[in-house]
Amino acid sequence: GAVVSQHPSRVICKSGTSVKIECRSLDFQATTMFWYRQFPKQSLMLMATSNEGSKATYEQGVEKDKFLINHASLTLSTLTVTSAHPEDSSFYICSATGGRGLTGELFFGEGSRLTVL
Amino acid sequence: AQTVTQSQPEMSVQEAETVTLSCTYDTSESNYYLFWYKQPPSRQMILVIRQEAYKQQNATENRFSVNFQKAAKSFSLKISDSQLGDTAMYFCAFTDQGAQKLVFGQGTRLTINP
């Protein structure tokens, strides 16, 4: 099956710094990528939807200036947590789909655990 | 807005038993897709099974099958001959064709005991 890779899998940073998480589709062109956030023992909450070459669409309540999403190519989307604070500590998961959208299949990355000290 | 509800936060069964996880959803759409995802301790999301709403036949994948009741907006997952490796969080998810994004339920933590 298709593979989606996230990097880094774990990152620890100091409060006030910015952190970038990459999401790559390794063997298919991902026209749409999704970024989710998961708190411990909770469900996945969609943060934003990004389409290649256009601005991301953020879900209600998600600060677009805090969570910068770039989808510059058909195989790469990045999530940058700017001026991170301890409350941003969470597990971030990306998913990607090809041109047929979710009538095809959605592939998930391995997730990235962010800890802000 | 679509919502997905999993009313069983935790379940536990013995190995080889059959277990059913419940899921209900709310939507005004007629065409949509339902999924069950498994999230083991590694946190990697794994697709277990999917169901297209326009198909009346319940989906099956080896030991996994669903009971899709469209009128009742119910989508339960049955795991037969459960195995230790089935221990994981299970999430029910919904999407309609237009939104192209998944709405997840709260999850059910399933433990298979030896």
Interface residues (C-beta under 8 A of the other chain):
Chain A: T32 F34 Q38 K41 Q42 S43 L44 M45 L46 T49 F91 I93 S95 T97 G101 L102 T103 E105 L106 F108 E110 G111
Chain B: Y33 S42 R43 Q44 M45 I46 L47 F91 T95 Q97 Q100 K101 L102 V103 F104 G105 Q106 G107 R109
